[in-house]
Amino acid sequence: MHLLLRYLQNKYDFLWYRQILSWRKLSLSRKLTLESSSFYKKLSSRYKRQFEHRVVCFLKDKQFQHRYAKPILEEQKVLISCIAVMLTFGRRNYLMDQLETILIFDEPFESAANTEKHKGEYNPRAAVLALSWPDVLKGINIKDDNINLALHEFTHVLHIESERAHYIDALRYHKYHQKILLTLLDKDLRINLARSRYFREYAFTNQYEFMAVLTEYYFESPTELKQLFPKLYALISKALLMKEKWVN
């Protein structure tokens, strides 16, 4: 039965269940921060309970550290966790098993891989995601520029996870990532992408950046993305198993 269920889920892109129980609650101060999330505010009461439960679980599962050992604010923890939970809300597995520590900087930082300044960086070998807090906050507060640093970097975590893990959510993401890459080979689509100048040029750096940028646009301007590139919209929706009512 287990193998049959996995086969059906993988073939037809559904989850037999994604959340059975939602009982965990945030403290009052954390709940006030949660209620600033525009994604959370659009949810029904049932899904709000699920979202809050998942934020609590994510907070418990991850280590939040400041690069220079300064205290981490509760607002920082909750807002970052809200972005992660929003991205994975359609999935059963939402804790990002390939991530253990979220490292916060007060400004863009020098990458360990090179001497360039980075606003965010995911190190899969160390299971660490480094984020510049001012840029995280900017991405959250400005909702119409299709730039959200935390969302972008968490997408990299999901992308790497899809190449290493073997559970349904990871397999689905990998399958639709491949379909998106095949779609990009279509000549007419490439012409439309070039003419529209809808996506910022950084999206075309490599496949990882395209998926991350596509995800930013999906959450920040879903209506426009669906109108301009309906196939890309449909594929990223299926990759994340995201319901349209959650993002529009």
C-alpha positions as CSV (number, residue, x, y, z in Angstrom):
1,M,0.0,0.0,0.0
2,H,2.9,2.4,0.8
3,L,4.5,1.8,-2.5
4,L,1.2,2.1,-4.4
5,L,0.4,5.4,-2.6
6,R,3.9,6.8,-3.4
7,Y,3.4,5.8,-7.1
8,L,0.0,7.5,-7.3
9,Q,1.2,10.6,-5.5
10,N,4.2,11.0,-7.7
11,K,2.2,10.3,-10.9
12,Y,-0.8,12.5,-10.2
13,D,0.9,15.2,-8.1
14,F,-1.3,15.1,-5.0
15,L,-0.8,14.5,-1.3
16,W,-2.9,12.0,0.5
17,Y,-2.8,14.3,3.4
18,R,-0.6,17.3,4.2
19,Q,-1.6,18.3,7.7
20,I,-3.5,16.0,10.1
21,L,-3.3,18.0,13.3
22,S,-2.5,21.6,14.1
23,W,-2.3,22.3,17.8
24,R,0.8,24.3,18.4
25,K,0.4,28.0,19.2
26,L,2.7,31.0,19.2
27,S,3.0,33.3,22.1
28,L,1.1,36.6,21.9
29,S,4.1,38.7,20.9
30,R,5.1,36.2,18.2
31,K,1.5,35.9,17.0
32,L,1.4,39.7,16.5
33,T,4.4,39.4,14.2
34,L,2.8,36.5,12.4
35,E,-0.3,38.6,11.7
36,S,1.8,41.1,9.7
37,S,2.2,38.3,7.0
38,S,0.1,39.2,4.0
39,F,0.1,35.5,3.0
40,Y,-1.2,34.4,6.4
41,K,-3.9,37.1,6.5
42,K,-5.5,35.8,3.3
43,L,-5.9,32.2,4.7
44,S,-9.1,30.7,6.0
45,S,-9.3,29.9,9.8
46,R,-8.3,26.3,9.2
47,Y,-5.3,27.2,7.1
48,K,-4.3,29.9,9.6
49,R,-4.1,27.2,12.3
50,Q,-1.9,25.1,10.1
51,F,0.3,28.0,9.2
52,E,0.8,28.9,12.9
53,H,1.5,25.3,13.8
54,R,4.1,25.1,11.1
55,V,5.8,28.3,12.1
56,V,6.1,27.0,15.7
57,C,7.6,23.7,14.4
58,F,10.1,25.5,12.1
59,L,11.2,27.8,15.0
60,K,11.8,24.7,17.1
61,D,13.6,22.9,14.4
62,K,16.1,25.5,13.3
63,Q,19.0,27.3,15.1
64,F,19.0,31.1,14.7
65,Q,22.3,32.7,15.2
66,H,23.9,36.1,14.7
67,R,27.2,36.2,12.9
68,Y,28.7,38.3,15.7
69,A,26.9,36.7,18.6
70,K,24.4,39.5,19.1
71,P,20.9,38.7,20.4
72,I,18.4,37.5,17.8
73,L,15.1,39.4,18.0
74,E,11.9,37.4,18.1
75,E,10.6,39.4,15.2
76,Q,13.6,38.3,13.1
77,K,12.9,34.6,13.9
78,V,9.2,34.8,13.2
79,L,9.4,36.8,10.0
80,I,12.0,34.5,8.5
81,S,10.1,31.4,9.6
82,C,6.9,32.8,8.0
83,I,8.7,33.1,4.6
84,A,9.9,29.5,4.9
85,V,6.4,28.2,5.8
86,M,4.8,30.3,3.1
87,L,7.1,28.7,0.5
88,T,6.4,25.2,1.7
89,F,2.8,25.5,2.6
90,G,1.5,23.2,-0.1
91,R,3.9,20.4,1.0
92,R,3.7,17.8,3.7
93,N,7.5,18.1,4.3
94,Y,8.0,21.7,5.2
95,L,10.9,21.7,7.6
96,M,13.7,21.8,5.0
97,D,15.7,18.9,6.2
98,Q,18.8,20.1,4.4
99,L,18.9,23.2,6.6
100,E,19.9,23.4,10.2
101,T,21.1,26.9,11.0
102,I,20.0,30.4,9.9
103,L,22.9,32.9,10.3
104,I,21.9,36.6,10.4
105,F,24.2,39.4,9.4
106,D,23.6,43.2,9.9
107,E,24.6,43.9,6.3
108,P,25.8,42.2,3.1
109,F,28.7,40.0,3.9
110,E,31.8,38.6,2.2
111,S,31.2,35.1,0.8
112,A,33.3,32.2,2.0
113,A,33.5,31.1,-1.7
114,N,34.8,34.4,-3.0
115,T,35.5,37.9,-2.0
116,E,32.2,39.4,-3.3
117,K,29.6,40.8,-1.0
118,H,26.4,38.7,-0.7
119,K,23.0,39.5,0.7
120,G,22.2,35.8,1.1
121,E,24.0,32.5,0.7
122,Y,23.1,28.9,1.2
123,N,25.9,26.4,2.1
124,P,24.4,22.9,1.7
125,R,27.5,21.1,3.1
126,A,27.2,23.0,6.4
127,A,23.4,23.2,6.2
128,V,23.6,26.9,6.9
129,L,21.7,29.8,5.3
130,A,23.2,33.2,5.7
131,L,21.0,36.3,5.4
132,S,21.5,40.1,5.5
133,W,18.7,41.2,7.8
134,P,18.2,44.7,6.3
135,D,17.7,43.0,2.9
136,V,15.4,40.4,4.3
137,L,13.3,43.2,5.8
138,K,13.3,45.1,2.6
139,G,12.1,42.1,0.7
140,I,9.2,41.6,3.1
141,N,8.1,45.3,3.3
142,I,8.3,46.1,-0.5
143,K,5.7,43.8,-2.0
144,D,5.6,45.0,-5.6
145,D,9.2,44.7,-6.8
146,N,9.4,40.9,-7.2
147,I,12.4,40.8,-4.9
148,N,12.3,38.9,-1.7
149,L,15.7,37.8,-0.4
150,A,14.6,35.2,2.2
151,L,12.2,33.7,-0.3
152,H,14.9,33.6,-3.0
153,E,17.4,31.8,-0.7
154,F,14.9,29.4,0.8
155,T,14.1,28.3,-2.8
156,H,17.7,27.4,-3.2
157,V,17.4,25.2,-0.2
158,L,14.4,23.4,-1.7
159,H,16.2,23.1,-5.1
160,I,19.3,21.4,-3.5
161,E,17.0,19.2,-1.4
162,S,15.1,18.0,-4.5
163,E,18.4,16.8,-5.9
164,R,19.3,14.8,-2.8
165,A,16.1,13.6,-1.1
166,H,13.7,10.9,-2.1
167,Y,10.4,11.8,-0.5
168,I,7.3,12.8,-2.5
169,D,7.7,16.6,-2.1
170,A,11.3,16.6,-3.3
171,L,10.6,14.3,-6.2
172,R,7.7,16.4,-7.3
173,Y,9.8,19.6,-7.2
174,H,12.6,17.9,-9.1
175,K,10.2,16.7,-11.8
176,Y,8.6,20.1,-12.4
177,H,12.0,21.8,-12.3
178,Q,13.0,19.6,-15.2
179,K,9.7,20.4,-17.0
180,I,10.4,24.1,-16.5
181,L,13.9,23.7,-18.0
182,L,12.4,21.9,-21.0
183,T,9.8,24.6,-21.4
184,L,12.6,27.2,-21.6
185,L,13.9,25.5,-24.7
186,D,10.8,26.5,-26.6
187,K,11.9,29.2,-29.1
188,D,8.7,31.2,-28.9
189,L,8.8,31.3,-25.1
190,R,12.4,32.5,-25.2
191,I,11.4,35.3,-27.6
192,N,8.5,36.3,-25.4
193,L,10.8,36.3,-22.3
194,A,13.3,38.6,-24.1
195,R,10.6,40.9,-25.4
196,S,8.7,41.3,-22.2
197,R,11.7,42.0,-20.0
198,Y,9.4,40.9,-17.2
199,F,12.1,38.9,-15.4
200,R,15.2,40.7,-14.1
201,E,18.3,39.6,-16.0
202,Y,19.7,37.8,-12.9
203,A,17.1,35.1,-13.5
204,F,19.1,33.8,-16.5
205,T,22.4,33.3,-14.6
206,N,21.7,29.6,-14.2
207,Q,18.9,27.1,-13.5
208,Y,19.1,27.7,-9.7
209,E,18.7,31.4,-10.0
210,F,15.9,31.1,-12.5
211,M,13.9,28.9,-10.1
212,A,14.6,31.3,-7.3
213,V,13.6,34.4,-9.3
214,L,10.5,32.6,-10.8
215,T,9.4,31.8,-7.2
216,E,9.8,35.5,-6.1
217,Y,7.6,36.6,-9.1
218,Y,5.1,33.8,-8.4
219,F,4.5,35.1,-4.9
220,E,4.8,38.8,-5.5
221,S,3.0,39.2,-8.8
222,P,1.0,36.0,-9.5
223,T,-1.7,37.6,-11.6
224,E,0.8,39.2,-14.0
225,L,2.9,36.0,-14.2
226,K,-0.1,33.9,-15.0
227,Q,-1.2,36.4,-17.7
228,L,2.2,36.7,-19.4
229,F,3.6,33.1,-18.9
230,P,0.7,30.8,-18.0
231,K,2.7,27.6,-18.5
232,L,5.5,28.7,-16.2
233,Y,2.9,29.7,-13.6
234,A,1.2,26.3,-13.8
235,L,4.5,24.4,-13.5
236,I,5.7,26.3,-10.5
237,S,2.3,25.9,-8.9
238,K,2.5,22.2,-9.3
239,A,6.1,22.1,-8.1
240,L,5.1,23.7,-4.8
241,L,1.6,22.2,-4.8
242,M,0.3,25.7,-4.1
243,K,-3.4,26.5,-4.2
244,E,-4.2,29.6,-6.3
245,K,-6.4,31.1,-3.5
246,W,-3.3,31.2,-1.3
247,V,-1.3,33.4,-3.6
248,N,-3.9,35.6,-5.3
